[in-house]
């Protein structure tokens, strides 16, 4: 696996770190470009729940303007350490080797990228107060479905069902 052409430098570095760590579960480039575009519209603090090896974080960082900052948490210490390598000299990104709940008192967030957690933990009611007024919540791995209720891997996708119904 190598980084596709025409990627921001920080994203290419994240691909390299992921490859070296043997980690291949990261956000798609389409999602990444969306994250960068959304990050460019935000000020203040953004957060990511579930860093992995930092590819999603790198996409967010590639879009950050001004003095906005990104906080991200990864439960797997090995992955968090790998991701931290990417941003070691970047004061606008903080990678924590911890459960995402350690970020709860750092909000409200202008953008919240949910890339981990059980449906009960990252449902609408659980995260609504974590986002500032006018803020944006992005859910990763939220692919289109052709039926209702949404079925993912042979079972009802309760997270998607919760976010798409009132």
Secondary structure, 3 states (H helix, E strand, C coil): CCCCCCCCHHHHHHHHHHHHHCCCCCCCHHHHHHHHHHHCCCCCEEEEECCCCCHHHHHHHHHCCCCCEEEEEECCHHHHHHHHHHCCCCCCEEEEECCHHHHHHHCCEEEEEECCCCCCCCCHHHHHHHEEEEEEEEECCCCCCCCCCCEECCEECHHHHHHHCC
